[in-house]
C-alpha cells in the first residue's frame, strides 16, 4: 500500500546504477510489449472502479501499443507506460525500474542492526533498530523503529514504514509495555508512506479495548474487507496523539483516520497525502515492477481518503532550520499534559 511518493525514492536509488543501453534489443522490445499487455489487463480486471474513471480503456490500449512497439530505450518505454496509467488519475500506480531491485542500488544504505532496551518513563534514551527487509515484489527496503521517553515522561514512538510485522510488532508491544504508566503516547507517522495494511489493525488493537470496532472498509470489485480491530490482552488507555504530514500516506492514513473517527486519537500536524488506495505490486516480463490499486478505502465515518487525506484536529506546521524546535511534538506533548490537569 505504497503511494507514488514512496516509489519515487526507489527511482532515485535506481539512478545510481548509471545509464541504461541506448537501444533496446529485440528481446527487450518483446518483453516490454508483454509487460504493456500485462499492465493493461491488470488494470482492466483488477481496478476497483470497473468503469475506470469513464475511460475507454480499449481505445487507450490501441493508441499506446504502437508507441511501445516503437520505443527505443527502456526509459522511453517506461514513460509511455506511466503516461498510460497516469490517465486514471489516482494514486498507487507506479512502474518500478528493474534496477531498483538490484542489490547495488542499495549499496551504502545498509545499517548495522542495533536494538537497545526500550526507554522507561522518566528517562530520556533512544531505542532504535535499523534493518533492511524485502516484502513481496517490493525492492529491499530500509525500516527504522524508534521509541523514547520525552522529558515529561510521555512515550514517543516512530517508524518509517509499515513493513516487517514479525519484527516490528514485538518492538511496538515492548515499547508500550515500557510506557504502561506514561501520561500519554505520541505516535509519529510523519513521512511514513504506508506499507502492509493489516498492520494498522494490529497497532490499533493496542489502543482499543472494545471488540467489534473497525478502522474502515476496503472495497474491491467483488468483495469488501473490514479493517476490524482486535483488542490486545493489554491495551494502553491513556491519551494518544498521532503526528502526520504530507508524507503520511496509505496505511498511515488508514490508522490515523480510523482512530480519529473512533475518537481514540487526536491528530497533530498537517494534511496527509490523500493516497489511501490498498495496492499490490507484481513483477513484469521485462523485470520492472508494477504497482496498482486494487481497492478503495472508506473510513468508519464514510470518508474516502483518496484525494482528500486526513485533516488534523490541531494543524501545526513543521519547524525547519538549524536549532528549530519540533513544534508538532511540542503541541502534542502540551495536549497530553493538559489532560492531566
KOLMIDO-197357 format. One record per residue (C-alpha): residue in three letters; chain; x, y, z negated. Coordinates in Angstrom, 1 decimal. Each point is the difference from the previous one (the first is absolute). Layout:
N
PT, ala, A, X, Y, Z
...
This chain:
341
PT, unk, A, 0.0, 0.0, 0.0
PT, unk, A, 2.7, 2.4, 1.0
PT, unk, A, -0.9, 3.3, 1.9
PT, unk, A, 1.9, 1.4, 2.9
PT, unk, A, 2.0, 2.2, -2.3
PT, unk, A, 1.7, -3.0, -1.6
PT, unk, A, 0.7, -1.5, 3.4
PT, unk, A, 1.9, 3.2, 1.0
PT, unk, A, 2.6, -0.8, -2.6
PT, unk, A, 0.6, -3.3, 1.7
PT, unk, A, 0.4, 1.7, 3.3
PT, unk, A, 2.6, 2.3, -1.4
PT, unk, A, 1.9, -3.0, -1.3
PT, unk, A, -0.2, -1.7, 3.3
PT, unk, A, 1.6, 3.0, 1.6
PT, unk, A, 3.2, -0.9, -1.9
PT, unk, A, 0.5, -3.0, 2.3
PT, unk, A, 0.9, 2.2, 3.0
PT, unk, A, -1.5, 0.4, 3.4
PT, unk, A, -1.8, -2.8, 1.8
PT, unk, A, 1.0, -1.1, 3.5
PT, unk, A, -1.2, 2.5, 2.6
PT, unk, A, -1.6, -2.6, 2.3
PT, unk, A, -2.3, -2.8, -1.0
PT, unk, A, 0.7, -3.5, 1.3
PT, unk, A, -2.7, -2.0, 1.8
PT, unk, A, -0.5, -2.1, -3.2
PT, unk, A, -0.4, 3.1, -2.2
PT, unk, A, -2.5, 1.5, 2.5
PT, unk, A, -2.0, -3.3, -0.2
PT, unk, A, 0.1, 0.0, -3.8
PT, unk, A, -1.2, 3.7, -0.1
PT, unk, A, -2.9, -0.9, 2.2
PT, unk, A, -0.9, -2.9, -2.3
PT, unk, A, 0.3, 2.3, -3.0
PT, unk, A, -2.3, 2.6, 1.7
PT, unk, A, -2.6, -2.7, 0.6
PT, unk, A, 0.2, -1.3, -3.6
PT, unk, A, -0.3, 3.5, -1.4
PT, unk, A, -3.0, 0.8, 2.2
PT, unk, A, -1.8, -3.3, -0.9
PT, unk, A, 0.8, 0.4, -3.7
PT, unk, A, -1.6, 3.5, -0.1
PT, unk, A, -3.0, -1.3, 2.0
PT, unk, A, -0.6, -2.9, -2.2
PT, unk, A, 1.1, 1.2, -3.5
PT, unk, A, -0.6, 3.7, -0.2
PT, unk, A, -2.6, 0.6, -2.8
PT, unk, A, -2.0, 2.2, 2.3
PT, unk, A, -1.3, -2.2, 2.8
PT, unk, A, -0.8, 3.1, 2.1
PT, unk, A, 3.6, 1.1, -0.3
PT, unk, A, -0.9, 3.6, -0.6
PT, unk, A, -2.1, 0.0, 3.2
PT, unk, A, 3.1, -0.6, 2.2
PT, unk, A, -0.2, -2.1, 3.2
PT, unk, A, 2.7, -2.4, -1.1
PT, unk, A, -0.1, -1.9, 3.3
PT, unk, A, 0.6, 3.1, 2.0
PT, unk, A, 2.9, 1.0, -2.3
PT, unk, A, 1.5, -3.5, 0.6
PT, unk, A, -0.3, 0.4, 3.7
PT, unk, A, 1.6, 3.4, 0.0
PT, unk, A, 2.8, -1.0, -2.4
PT, unk, A, 1.1, -3.3, 1.6
PT, unk, A, 1.7, 1.5, 3.1
PT, unk, A, 2.0, 2.4, -2.3
PT, unk, A, 1.2, -2.9, -2.1
PT, unk, A, 1.0, -2.0, 3.1
PT, unk, A, 2.0, 3.0, 1.3
PT, unk, A, 1.7, 0.9, -3.3
PT, unk, A, 3.7, 0.1, 0.4
PT, unk, A, 1.1, 0.1, -3.7
PT, unk, A, -1.2, -1.4, -3.3
PT, unk, A, -0.6, 3.5, -1.3
PT, unk, A, -2.1, 0.9, 3.0
PT, unk, A, -2.1, -3.2, -0.4
PT, unk, A, -0.4, 0.7, -3.7
PT, unk, A, -1.1, 3.6, 0.7
PT, unk, A, -2.7, -1.3, 2.4
PT, unk, A, -1.3, -2.5, -2.6
PT, unk, A, 0.0, 2.7, -2.7
PT, unk, A, -1.9, 2.3, 2.3
PT, unk, A, -2.6, -2.7, 0.7
PT, unk, A, -0.7, -0.8, -3.7
PT, unk, A, 0.2, 3.7, -0.8
PT, unk, A, -3.2, 0.5, 1.9
PT, unk, A, -1.9, -1.8, -2.9
PT, unk, A, 0.9, 3.0, -2.2
PT, unk, A, 0.3, -1.9, -3.3
PT, unk, A, 2.8, -0.9, -2.4
PT, unk, A, 1.9, -3.3, -0.4
PT, unk, A, 0.8, -0.5, 3.7
PT, unk, A, 3.7, -0.3, 0.7
PT, unk, A, 2.5, -1.7, 2.2
PT, unk, A, 3.1, -0.9, -2.0
PT, unk, A, 3.2, -0.4, 2.1
PT, unk, A, 1.7, -3.4, -0.3
PT, unk, A, 3.1, 1.8, -1.1
PT, unk, A, -1.7, 0.8, -3.3
PT, unk, A, 0.0, -3.7, -0.8
PT, unk, A, 3.7, -0.4, 0.5
PT, unk, A, 2.0, -0.2, -3.2
PT, unk, A, 2.5, 2.5, 1.3
PT, unk, A, -2.7, 2.7, 0.1
PT, unk, A, -0.1, -0.3, -3.8
PT, unk, A, 3.7, -0.2, -0.6
PT, unk, A, 0.9, 2.3, -2.8
PT, unk, A, -3.5, 0.2, -1.5
PT, unk, A, 0.3, -3.0, -2.2
PT, unk, A, 0.3, 0.7, -3.7
PT, unk, A, 1.2, -2.1, -2.9
PT, unk, A, -2.9, -1.6, -1.8
PT, unk, A, 0.1, 1.3, -3.5
PT, unk, A, -2.8, -0.3, -2.5
PT, unk, A, 0.2, 1.6, -3.4
PT, unk, A, -2.3, -0.4, -3.0
PT, unk, A, -3.2, 2.0, 0.3
PT, unk, A, 0.2, 3.2, -1.9
PT, unk, A, -1.9, 0.0, -3.3
PT, unk, A, -2.2, 2.9, -1.0
PT, unk, A, 2.1, 2.6, -1.8
PT, unk, A, 3.1, -0.6, 2.1
PT, unk, A, 1.1, 1.6, 3.2
PT, unk, A, 1.6, -2.6, 2.1
PT, unk, A, -0.4, -1.3, 3.5
PT, unk, A, -0.9, -3.6, 1.1
PT, unk, A, 0.6, -0.1, 3.7
PT, unk, A, 0.1, -3.0, 2.3
PT, unk, A, 1.0, 0.4, 3.7
PT, unk, A, -0.4, -2.9, 2.4
PT, unk, A, -0.5, -0.8, 3.6
PT, unk, A, -2.9, -2.3, 1.1
PT, unk, A, -1.4, -1.3, 3.2
PT, unk, A, -3.8, -0.5, 0.2
PT, unk, A, -1.8, -1.6, 2.9
PT, unk, A, 0.9, 1.7, 3.3
PT, unk, A, 1.3, 3.2, -1.7
PT, unk, A, 3.7, 0.7, 0.3
PT, unk, A, 2.1, -0.4, -3.1
PT, unk, A, -1.1, 2.8, -2.4
PT, unk, A, 1.6, 1.6, -3.1
PT, unk, A, -2.2, -0.1, -3.1
PT, unk, A, 0.7, 2.1, -3.1
PT, unk, A, -1.8, -0.2, -3.3
PT, unk, A, 0.5, 2.4, -2.9
PT, unk, A, -1.4, 0.3, -3.5
PT, unk, A, 1.0, 2.4, -2.8
PT, unk, A, -1.4, 1.8, -3.0
PT, unk, A, -0.5, 3.8, 0.2
PT, unk, A, 1.1, 2.2, -2.9
PT, unk, A, -3.5, 0.1, -1.5
PT, unk, A, -0.1, -3.9, 0.2
PT, unk, A, -2.4, -0.2, 3.0
PT, unk, A, 0.9, -2.8, 2.3
PT, unk, A, 1.2, 0.6, 3.6
PT, unk, A, -0.1, -2.6, 2.8
PT, unk, A, 1.0, 0.4, 3.6
PT, unk, A, 0.5, -2.4, 2.9
PT, unk, A, 0.5, 0.9, 3.6
PT, unk, A, -2.0, -2.7, 1.8
PT, unk, A, -2.7, -2.6, -0.8
PT, unk, A, 2.2, -3.0, 0.9
PT, unk, A, 1.6, -3.0, -1.6
PT, unk, A, -2.8, -0.8, -2.4
PT, unk, A, 1.9, -2.9, -1.5
PT, unk, A, 2.6, 2.3, -1.4
PT, unk, A, -2.0, 3.3, -0.2
PT, unk, A, -3.0, -1.2, -2.0
PT, unk, A, 2.1, -1.5, -2.9
PT, unk, A, 2.0, 3.3, -0.1
PT, unk, A, -3.3, 2.0, -0.2
PT, unk, A, -1.4, -2.2, -2.7
PT, unk, A, 3.3, 0.2, -2.0
PT, unk, A, 0.0, 3.8, 0.3
PT, unk, A, -3.6, 0.3, -1.3
PT, unk, A, 0.8, -2.3, -2.9
PT, unk, A, 2.8, 2.4, -0.9
PT, unk, A, -2.4, 2.9, 0.2
PT, unk, A, -2.8, -1.7, -1.9
PT, unk, A, -0.1, 2.8, -2.7
PT, unk, A, 0.9, 2.8, 2.4
PT, unk, A, -2.5, 3.0, -0.1
PT, unk, A, -0.5, -0.4, 3.8
PT, unk, A, 1.4, -1.4, 3.2
PT, unk, A, 1.2, 1.9, 3.1
PT, unk, A, 0.0, -2.1, 3.2
PT, unk, A, 1.9, 1.7, 2.7
PT, unk, A, -1.1, -0.9, 3.5
PT, unk, A, 1.5, 3.0, 1.8
PT, unk, A, 1.7, -1.0, 3.2
PT, unk, A, -1.3, -3.6, -0.3
PT, unk, A, -1.3, -1.0, 3.5
PT, unk, A, -1.8, -3.1, -1.2
PT, unk, A, 0.5, -3.7, 0.7
PT, unk, A, -1.9, -3.1, -1.2
PT, unk, A, -3.6, 1.1, -0.7
PT, unk, A, -0.8, -2.7, -2.6
PT, unk, A, 2.7, 1.5, -2.2
PT, unk, A, -2.3, 2.9, -0.6
PT, unk, A, -2.5, -2.3, -1.6
PT, unk, A, 2.7, -1.6, -2.1
PT, unk, A, 1.3, 3.3, -1.3
PT, unk, A, -3.5, 1.3, -0.7
PT, unk, A, -0.6, -3.0, -2.2
PT, unk, A, 2.5, 1.3, -2.5
PT, unk, A, -2.2, 3.1, -0.6
PT, unk, A, -3.6, -1.4, 0.4
PT, unk, A, -1.4, -2.2, -2.7
PT, unk, A, -3.5, -0.4, 1.4
PT, unk, A, -0.5, -2.9, 2.5
PT, unk, A, -2.0, 0.4, 3.2
PT, unk, A, 1.4, 3.4, 1.0
PT, unk, A, 1.7, 0.6, 3.4
PT, unk, A, 2.2, 2.6, 1.7
PT, unk, A, -2.0, -0.1, 3.2
PT, unk, A, -0.7, -2.1, 3.0
PT, unk, A, 2.0, -1.1, 3.0
PT, unk, A, -2.3, -0.4, 3.0
PT, unk, A, 1.1, -2.0, 3.0
PT, unk, A, -2.0, -0.8, 3.1
PT, unk, A, -1.7, -3.1, -1.4
PT, unk, A, 0.7, 0.1, -3.7
PT, unk, A, 0.3, 2.3, -3.0
PT, unk, A, 2.6, -0.6, -2.7
PT, unk, A, -0.6, 1.6, -3.4
PT, unk, A, 3.0, 1.4, -1.9
PT, unk, A, -1.2, -1.5, -3.3
PT, unk, A, 2.0, 0.8, -3.1
PT, unk, A, 0.8, -2.9, -2.3
PT, unk, A, 0.9, 1.4, -3.5
PT, unk, A, 3.2, -1.3, -1.6
PT, unk, A, -0.1, -1.7, -3.4
PT, unk, A, 1.7, 3.1, -1.3
PT, unk, A, -1.0, 3.4, 1.5
PT, unk, A, 1.2, 3.5, -0.7
PT, unk, A, -2.9, 2.2, -1.2
PT, unk, A, 1.8, 3.4, -0.3
PT, unk, A, -0.1, 2.9, 2.4
PT, unk, A, 1.3, -0.8, 3.5
PT, unk, A, 1.4, 2.6, 2.3
PT, unk, A, 0.8, -0.8, 3.7
PT, unk, A, 2.3, 2.2, 2.0
PT, unk, A, -0.5, 0.3, 3.8
PT, unk, A, 1.1, 2.1, 3.0
PT, unk, A, -0.2, -0.1, 3.8
PT, unk, A, 2.3, -3.0, 0.0
PT, unk, A, -2.4, -2.1, -2.1
PT, unk, A, -1.8, -2.2, 2.5
PT, unk, A, -1.9, -3.2, 0.5
PT, unk, A, 0.2, -2.2, -3.1
PT, unk, A, 1.0, 3.1, -2.1
PT, unk, A, -3.2, 1.7, 1.1
PT, unk, A, -2.1, -3.1, -0.7
PT, unk, A, 1.3, -0.2, -3.6
PT, unk, A, -0.1, 3.7, -0.7
PT, unk, A, -3.4, 0.6, 1.7
PT, unk, A, -1.5, -3.1, -1.6
PT, unk, A, 1.0, 0.8, -3.5
PT, unk, A, -1.0, 3.6, 0.5
PT, unk, A, -3.5, -1.1, 1.1
PT, unk, A, -0.2, -2.2, -3.1
PT, unk, A, 0.9, 2.9, -2.2
PT, unk, A, 3.0, -2.0, -1.3
PT, unk, A, 2.8, 2.3, 1.2
PT, unk, A, 0.6, 3.7, 0.5
PT, unk, A, 1.8, 0.8, 3.3
PT, unk, A, 2.7, 2.7, 0.2
PT, unk, A, 2.0, 1.3, 2.9
PT, unk, A, -1.1, 0.8, 3.6
PT, unk, A, -2.3, -1.6, 2.6
PT, unk, A, 1.0, -3.5, 1.1
PT, unk, A, 0.7, -1.1, 3.5
PT, unk, A, -3.4, -1.2, 1.0
PT, unk, A, 1.4, -3.2, 1.5
PT, unk, A, -1.9, -2.7, -1.7
PT, unk, A, -0.7, -2.7, 2.5
PT, unk, A, 1.1, -3.5, -1.0
PT, unk, A, 2.3, -1.3, 2.7
PT, unk, A, 2.1, -2.9, 1.2
PT, unk, A, 3.2, -0.3, 1.9
PT, unk, A, 0.8, -2.6, 2.7
PT, unk, A, 3.2, -0.6, 2.0
PT, unk, A, -0.3, 0.5, 3.7
PT, unk, A, 1.6, -2.1, 2.8
PT, unk, A, 2.6, 2.7, 0.6
PT, unk, A, 1.1, -0.1, -3.7
PT, unk, A, -1.6, 3.2, -1.1
PT, unk, A, -2.6, 0.1, -2.8
PT, unk, A, -3.6, 1.3, 0.5
PT, unk, A, -1.9, 1.4, -3.0
PT, unk, A, -3.8, 0.3, 0.4
PT, unk, A, -3.0, 0.8, -2.3
PT, unk, A, -2.4, -2.9, -0.6
PT, unk, A, -2.5, 1.5, -2.4
PT, unk, A, -1.5, 3.3, -1.3
PT, unk, A, 0.4, 0.8, -3.7
PT, unk, A, -2.9, 1.6, -1.9
PT, unk, A, 0.4, 1.1, -3.6
PT, unk, A, -2.5, -0.8, -2.8
PT, unk, A, -1.8, 3.2, 0.5
PT, unk, A, -0.3, -0.6, 3.7
PT, unk, A, 2.8, 2.2, 1.2
PT, unk, A, 1.9, -1.0, 3.1
PT, unk, A, 3.6, 1.1, -0.8
PT, unk, A, 1.3, -0.3, 3.6
PT, unk, A, 0.5, 3.5, 1.3
PT, unk, A, -1.0, 1.5, -3.3
PT, unk, A, 2.2, -1.3, -2.8
PT, unk, A, -0.3, 0.3, -3.7
PT, unk, A, -0.6, 3.5, -1.5
PT, unk, A, 1.8, 0.5, -3.3
PT, unk, A, -2.0, 1.0, -3.1
PT, unk, A, 2.8, 2.5, -0.7
PT, unk, A, 1.8, 1.4, 3.0
PT, unk, A, 3.6, 0.6, -0.8
PT, unk, A, 2.5, 0.9, 2.8
PT, unk, A, 3.4, -1.8, -0.2
PT, unk, A, 2.9, 1.9, -1.4
PT, unk, A, 3.2, 0.2, 2.2
PT, unk, A, 3.5, 1.3, -0.3
PT, unk, A, 3.0, -0.5, -2.3
PT, unk, A, -1.0, -0.1, -3.6
PT, unk, A, -3.8, 0.1, 0.8
PT, unk, A, -2.2, -1.5, -2.7
PT, unk, A, -2.4, -2.7, 1.3
PT, unk, A, -3.3, 1.9, -0.4
PT, unk, A, -2.1, -3.0, 0.9
PT, unk, A, 1.4, -2.1, -2.8
PT, unk, A, -0.3, 3.0, -2.3
PT, unk, A, -3.6, 0.5, 0.7
PT, unk, A, -0.8, -3.7, -0.5
PT, unk, A, 1.9, 0.0, -3.2
PT, unk, A, -1.8, 3.1, -1.3
PT, unk, A, -3.3, -1.7, 0.7
PT, unk, A, 1.0, -3.1, -1.9
PT, unk, A, 1.0, 2.2, -3.0
PT, unk, A, -3.3, 1.9, 0.2
PT, unk, A, -1.9, -3.3, -0.5
PT, unk, A, 1.6, -0.4, -3.3
PT, unk, A, -1.2, 3.3, -1.5
